[in-house]
Amino acid sequence: MPAQEIYAIGTRPPVGEVPPLMHAQVVRAERFGRPADAFQVEQVRVPSLKPNEVLVCVMAAGINYNNVWAALGQPLNVVDLHKREDPSEDFHIGGSDASGLVYGVGGEVNNVQVGDAVVVHAGYWDASDPHIKAGGDPALSTSMKVWGYETNWGSFAQFCKVQDHQCLPKPANLTWEQSAAYMLVGATAYRMLNGWPEHAVRPNDVVLIWGAAGGLGSLAIQITKHLGGIPVAVVSSDERGEYCRRLGARGYINRTQFTHWGLPPDFDDAAAYGAWFQGVRGFGRALWDALGERRNPRIVFEHTGQDTIPTSIFVCDNGGMVVTCAGTTGYAGVVDVRYLWMRQKRFQGSHLNNDAQAAAVNDLVAQGKIDPAVGAVYPFEAIGQSHQMMLDNTAPSGKMVHLVGAAREGLRE
Ligand SMILES: NC(=O)c1ccc[n+]([C@@H]2O[C@H](COP(=O)([O-])OP(=O)(O)OC[C@H]3O[C@@H](n4cnc5c(N)ncnc54)[C@H](OP(=O)(O)O)[C@@H]3O)[C@@H](O)[C@H]2O)c1
């Protein structure tokens, strides 16, 4: 038992000594709405462990868009999800990226021990699921959940609770804040770009990346380059475009020069459809300009959804793939199926990662082949504000990270 019941942010008890209480950024159903208000610091109990679980003392926590959704209470009421698991959990502690030190392990855990420095991936599943036991991809299991979004006890607290297989060794060359930045978006992007046979990125493939200066995008640019592809970025400012170039994009398209977004007009409305068609063709020409040659993308990296899917399907090369993991601007991703069958394009969904995909990304970062793309580091207290910036699309390029147990930036362990 440690000397204190609760420790100040930026401090922690001796390794392995677990206090009864901790500070956490908590979302409650009655605060659903603006992320800046939905997150509030509260004192809560430190969670207890099941046999396959690990307690991690969080040193730094990365921000992801999923907890914008959690704060809004849309499209899922995450507090209701947690209450179904345990009626006493009428709150949400989010956070799907963490770096930290192992402070406790359940009885069946044998891949990490107390004192290990780890990073955590967000794939959470029931290992007894027959699909997984039969060797199936856990990311396709019906039991798969996003840790720190669909599960409670995420990284926006002094201690988080994870399944053993989620823990990977923290790259020794990185600081705590760098280690908390890349995993969720990196492993998601890795699966999208390398996890769908026939359409894994090959050398010289053109890959169009929406939201390329954001979290997913900044890792997707680098993973595409690593696989030998040619990333072309879509962004909403030249400043973001230059950031993407520095990460390895061949060029960028500034989407604010176009207006044809959203659901396409009815085919029968010749004038409106003609104007829309001019828009997507103009976007295609801008893509060739950014690339420097008249080639269409074999892969389109989507997550923006309703506003952009018709354009993605149009510009994708014959036999290519539009791969998506989200619908940030809306869920009605309207597809003109003529392009799918006549041009034999593929529209593929993708969600998170399995253990192997997370490990592959961790290795690339540890080897210095991929930069964690930290855009800004903030204090623990500002977690609501960074989610608000994400929602308002005013966040800095790259990833936002918050210090929790780490007393200041630049520390390694
Ligand atoms: N299923 C999964 O496994 C998974 C994993 C990770 C993330 N996601 C989801 O993927 C989405 C993006 O996540 P993220 O971490 O990359 O978020 P992010 O860092 O906020 O980046 C999103 C980017 O989208 C672009 N954008 C915003 N509005 C747009 C519009 N109307 N049209 C085109 N682009 C627009 C913005 O770039 P510009 O304004 O510069 O164009 C922004 O940088 C979120 O919905 C998130 O929940 C899903």
The ligand as an ORCA input file, in Angstrom:
! r2SCAN-3c Opt
* xyz 0 1
  N     -12.347      2.575    -37.345
  C     -11.138      2.799    -36.885
  O     -10.412      1.872    -36.607
  C     -10.656      4.212    -36.729
  C      -9.366      4.434    -36.239
  C      -8.901      5.764    -36.144
  C      -9.746      6.810    -36.460
  N     -11.006      6.550    -36.903
  C     -11.899      7.657    -37.279
  O     -11.294      8.321    -38.377
  C     -11.646      9.705    -38.366
  C     -10.382     10.575    -38.454
  O      -9.555     10.335    -37.340
  P      -8.219     11.180    -37.140
  O      -7.600     10.735    -35.880
  O      -7.397     11.159    -38.357
  O      -8.841     12.644    -36.945
  P      -8.141     14.072    -37.146
  O      -6.740     14.033    -36.661
  O      -9.072     15.082    -36.572
  O      -8.082     14.244    -38.729
  C      -9.245     14.332    -39.493
  C      -8.985     15.170    -40.730
  O     -10.189     15.163    -41.516
  C     -10.168     16.302    -42.354
  N     -11.524     16.798    -42.562
  C     -12.344     17.388    -41.650
  N     -13.511     17.721    -42.248
  C     -13.421     17.325    -43.545
  C     -14.285     17.402    -44.665
  N     -15.513     17.955    -44.572
  N     -13.843     16.912    -45.845
  C     -12.610     16.378    -45.964
  N     -11.747     16.281    -44.938
  C     -12.149     16.739    -43.742
  C      -9.318     17.364    -41.659
  O      -8.270     17.697    -42.561
  P      -8.332     18.975    -43.543
  O      -9.333     19.960    -42.971
  O      -6.933     19.483    -43.546
  O      -8.768     18.416    -44.894
  C      -8.720     16.635    -40.445
  O      -7.332     16.875    -40.318
  C     -12.485      9.914    -37.106
  O     -13.864      9.837    -37.434
  C     -12.107      8.734    -36.226
  O     -13.096      8.398    -35.279
  C     -11.460      5.267    -37.052
*
